[in-house]
């Protein structure tokens, strides 16, 4: 990146003009200039790590995991959970930011990771991956993979002392959700094991896109940065022009999603988000696959992209965190069935009351209500008989024993509140 002194008097008029000429305007994220400068506009304050837990009850520590690239992680440890002496769920978290902004050390994502650690009683590893345009995609994927290998080594004292390597979750929102998918794809194609069991994927409002408009994309977005014509330009920008919107890393194929090596998955969408139909379709493809035996789709009513980060105290954000925590611990609220509206919705999906009462416990399709959210939990297949390691290359084989036709795209499963 070129450096220019504010006091320089030798710059010619043509040089000054080049200094101010915008090459790429990716507002509100960043602008690049023809002289090579990158001006980031969406900047969140830096938060230092501290092993003193303070009011949050969460200790934090930064570690460089790859000296060659400078990739770092911030660890978040719930002190109360660690004091129980039990091994803790291990969550590898990838922040959002359209691949070109954000940091694990920024207030926005530090706050979310600390809250997740405290609420879930977990050890969270938040990855500070390199950003475009200085480091175009696939740098973010490579950094995420390096961080996962580092986690798998359990070489860090906090990982060695507190993490449960049989309960590993990959989590992320927006671009981070995209990274979760692509890391899982890479894990599925890697024959060598690292001794980590990938228990589940947590994919919140994922950034997927394509060359054809889905219904939610045709209607546009209330957020200017998510106007479809602007989203169209993002992937070519962060890949330095090497890939278009038909890139399978951005527009996953159904057959690839169906083969992801995970036992369970939670996918979250917001009902005003222009990306919502991509997330819904992704959840359907996971459900229809051979490996993911439980898929939970959470729809946050009346919210837009990234709402849980910007306003974490809102009822919808708290409800989403509740669902994530329940997913991590393998629990869900008891199904609330009985009102006429919910009965009609179930009947429309071909599942009447008698069928539900006869359905075996543990293999049901549960619709339950949470405040300001719609949640659909689906468990289409029985547990696998054999181990299901992150990169062991040994996957249990079992046919789907129950499967439901997906609801029409965009049709809510329930629309009521506690």
N, C-alpha and C positions, 0 to 999 in steps of 0.2 A: 504494500500500500504506500503510495507516495506521501511524503511529509512536506508540509509547507509552513514556513515561518510567517507569523502574522506581521512581522516587522520588515519583511523583505521588500526592497524597493526596486529590485531588478526585474520583476516579472513584467513581461510585455502585455499589452492589452489583449492580444490573442490568447496568451496563457491564462490571464484572469478570466476571460470568457469561458475557456475550457474548464477552469476550476468550478465554475458555477453552473455549467450545463449538466442537466440531469440525463443520465443514460437509462435508468430504470426507476420508475416511480411505483413502489409497492406499498404505498400508504394504506393503512397506518403503521406498517411494520418498519419499512426502511426505504431509503433512496440510495441509489448508486450514481456516481458522477463520472463523467468522461475522463477525468484525471485519475480514476481508480479509487477514489474515496468511497467509503460506505458510511452512511449516516443512519444509525438506528433510532427510530422514533418511539417505538414502544419499549421503554426501559423501566424495569422495576428495580427498586432500591436493593443494593447488596446487603445480605444479612450474614454476619460472621458465624462460624460454627462455635459451639461451646459445649464442653462436657458437663457443665453445670446445668441440670435440667430446668431450673427456674419454674415459672408458673405453668408451663405446658406439661411438665413432667417428662420431657423428652430430651435426652442428651444427644448431641450431634458431633460429628467428627468428619473431616475431609481427608481423602486418600487419593493419591495419584496412582491410577491402576496401569497406565501405559506411559512410561517416560518418553517414549519415542514420539507420540502424538500429543502428549500432555492431557490425555483424557483423565478426568477425575470423577469421583463419586462423593456424595455426602451421605453418611450413615445416620439414621434416626433410630434411637433406641428408647423404647418405653421403659423407664426405670422401674415403675411399679410392676410391669409384666416380667421384667428380668428378675426382680426380687422373689418371684414365686419359685424359681429354680427349674421351671419347665422350659423346654425348648420352644422358641417362638416362631410363628409363621414368618417366612422370608419373602418380602415383596420387592421385586426389582422394578423401579418406577422410571418411566420416560416422560419428561414434561412435554407439553405442547408448544406451539409457537410457529407453526407453518414451516418448520425446518430452518428458519432464518432468524428467529429471535427467541429470547427466553434463556434461562439458566437455572440449574439446580440450586444455585446460591442466591437467587433473587427472592425478594419478599413473597411474591405471588406463589411460587412453587415450593419454597421452603415452608410456608404456612400450611399448604395442603399436605405435604409429606409428613410434617410434624403432627398434624391432626389425624392423619391416617394411622400413624404409628401409635398415637395415644388411644384412639378409639378402638383399633383392632388388636392392641397389645402385641404389636409386631415389630420386627426389625426391618426397616425400609432402607433400601439402597437406591438413592436418586442419582441418575446418571447425567453428568454434564457433558453431553456430546458436542462435537464441533458443528458449526452452523454454516449454511450457505449465505452469501455467495462465495465467501472466502474458501470454504470447504464444501463443494457441491456434493449432493447425494451421489454416490452411496456412502460418503464419509460418516453420516449419522448412523447408518446400519452397521458399518464396520466397528464404530466406537461402542455401539450397544452390544455387539457380539463380544468384543474384548472385555467389556464390563461383566458380561454374563460368565465368560470363562474365568475371570478373576473371582467372581462370587463362587463359582463351582469349586475353586481350589481351596476354599475355606482357610486361606492363609492369613486373613486378618483376625486379630484376637477377638473382636466382637462377633464375627461370624463363627469362629471356632467355639466360642463359649456359649452363645445364645441362640444361634439359628438352627432351625429344624430343616435339614436338607431334604426331608420327605414332604415338606409343605412349602413349595416354591410357587410364587405367583408372578406373572408378568403383568404390569399395569401401566396404563398411560391414557391420556386424553388427546384428542385431535391428532396432530402429527405424532404424538407419543403413542396413540392407539394404532396408527399405521405402523410404527416401529415394532410394536408388540406383535402384530401380524407377521411382519417380514422376518423378525427374529425367530418366531415359531416355525415359519416355513424353513428357515435355514436349519433349525434344530431337527426338524423331521428328515432332512436330507443328509444328516451327519451321522456316520456309523459309529464313531468312537464316543464312549461314554465318559461323563465327568462325575458320576455318582449323585446327580441331582434329579429329583423326581418333580417334573413340572405338573403341579396339581391343577392349576387353572389360569385362564386368561381373563383380565379385567380391562375391557376396551370401552372407553367413555367417549361418546360423540366422535367417532373416528373420522379422520380425514381420508376418505376415499373419493374418487372422482372418475370420470370417463368421458368418452366422446359423444355419448348419447344422453339426452336429458331424461332423468326420472321425474315423476310427477312433482315432487317437492322442489326440484331444480327449475322446472318450467315456470313456477309461480314467483320465483325470485326470493329475495331476502330483505328483511327490515334493516339488516346491518350492511352498510355500503361495502365493507371489505369482503362480504360473502355474496355479492352480486355475481350470478353465474359467469358473466363475461369476464369478471376480474379473477374468479377462481380458475378459469380456463388458462390464465397466464402464469399461474403460480408454479406448477410442476415444471414446465420448460425453464423457468427462471432458476429454481433451486437445483436443477440437474445441469445447469450451464448449457442448455440447449441440446443435450444429448438424448432426451426422451420426451415423448408426447403424452397426452392424456390417456392413451390406450396402453401405457406401460403397465404390466401386470403387478408391479409393486404398488401402483396407485389404484388400479382398477383390477382387483383380484378376480381370478376365474373361479367359478363355482366348484370345479373339480379339485382345485388346489385348496380351497377353504375346507372342503369336506374331508381332506386328508390331514389336517393339522393335528399334531400330536399333543392333544390335551384331553384330560378327563372331563373338565368342566369349563364353562365360559359364562361370563356376564358381559352383556353388551348394553350400553346406555345410549339413548337418543333423547333429544329435546324436541318438543312438538313444533317449535317455530324455527328450528335449525334447517337451513337449506340442505344440509348433508343427511337429514334424518332417514330418508328412504334407502340410502346406501347402508346405513347401520342396520336397519330392519332387514334388508335383504341378506346382509352378511350373517345375521343371527339365524335366519332361515336356512342358509346354506350350511352353517355349522350343525344345526339340528338334523339336517338330512344326511349328514356324513356318517362314516363308519366308526369314528373314534370318540367324538365328544358326546358323552352319555348324558350330560345335563347342560342345558342352555337356558340362561335367564335373560330376558329382554326387559329393560326398565325404560319406561317412557315418562319423562318429566313434563307435566302439562304446563303450557303457557310460557315455557322458557326457551331461550335461544342458546347458541353455541358458547360454551365456556362459562355458563352462569354460575356453576358451583365454585369456580375459582374467584370470580369477581365479588360475589355476595355469599360467602360461605355460611352466614347465619340465617339465610332465608329458609323457610320451611321446606321448599323443594330441594335445596342443597343438603339440608340435614337429612331429609328422607333418602336422598341418593346415597349419602355416606352410610346411613343405616343399612341399606341394601348391600352395599359393598362389604361392610363388616360382617353381615350375616352370611354372605357368600363365602368369605374367607374362612369362616368357622363352620361352614357346611350346614347352616341352619336357615330356616325361612319361617315367616309367620304362618300360623295355622290358616288354612284356606277358609275364606269367609264366603259361603255360598248360601243363598236362601232368598235374597231379595229378587223381585221380579225382573229388574233390569239385568242382573247378572245371569239369571236363569235363561233369559231370552238370548243373551250373548252366547252362552254355552250351547244352547239349542241350535243357534245358527252355525256353530262349528261342528255340529254332528255329535255332541256329547251331552246326553240328557242326564237327569238326576239319577235314574236307575243305573245307568252305565257308570257314573262316578262312584256310586255306592258299592258297585261290584268290582271296581278296579283294584288290583292288588296294591297294598301299601308300598310306597317306594318306587312305583312305576307309573305315577299319575301325572296328569297335566294340571298343575295348580294355578289358579288365578287368585291372587290375594291383593288387598288394597293397602296402599300406604299414602300418607298425606301428600297430596298434590302430585302423585305419580301413579303410573299404571305399570304393573309388573306381571309378566308372564313367565312362569317357570316351567320348563319342559324337561322331562327325564325320559328320553325315548328308548334307552337301551340298558340292559342289565350290566352290573359291574364286570369289568374284565377279569379274567381268571389269572392272568399273568402280570408281571411288573410292567410299569409304563414309565420308563425313565426318560429324562430329558434328551439325552443323546446316546442312549444305550443301543438303539437300533433293534430292540426287542419289544414288539407290541403285541398285546393279547389280541386274539381274533374272536369276534362274537358278532353274530348277525343282530340286526335290530329286531327286538321282540315286539315293540309297539311303536307306531308312528302315526302322527296326525297330519292331515293336509294343512299347509300353512293358511292362516287367515289372509284375506285380501290385503295387499300392500297398503299400508296407511290406515287400516281399520283398527281402532282401539279395542283392546280385549275387555277393558273395564274403564269406567269413567266416574268413579265415586271416591269418596274420601273418608278417612277415619273421623 
